[in-house]
């Protein structure tokens, strides 16, 4: 079984690496649980504190990672939960004052609050943020969109420069 440490929390949509593996024996003889696909992971310690990841495969984690999954997906969308947790980062960073090792615990995380709009609104927010994520991280989508935007900008300014209409000044 895949076993993840807090280093997989990189504020990106999906986990892109497996840090270790745990045996069936290790899993059954520990407090570790198999987390379902769609779980939001939050790092609770060190340099990655407050950073998140979205689990795109089943895995277990070490004690330095909090796992969040909606109790009721008719109230809270799992993808919305992932995006909403990104706004919690400053509260984790506040734990790092004084140069000491930053550590959050589950009590701290349970006290954190995120806005929960109606499910339809959550789904629309996810749709918009997914598009932005694709445009900024997926070169096959983002680069062509950026090229098209620059082409339109070029054409606009080219036409303005070459139409030779006198500009009215105020």
Secondary structure, DSSP 8 states (H G I E B T S, - for coil): -EEE-GGG-SSEEE-----EE--HHHHHTSS---B-TT-EEEE-BGGGTT-EEE--S-BEE-TTEEEE--S-TTTS-HHHHHHHHGGGHHHHHGGGGGG---B--HHHHHH-------HHHHHHHHHHHHHHHHHHH-HHHHHHHHHHHHHHHHHHHHHHHHS-------
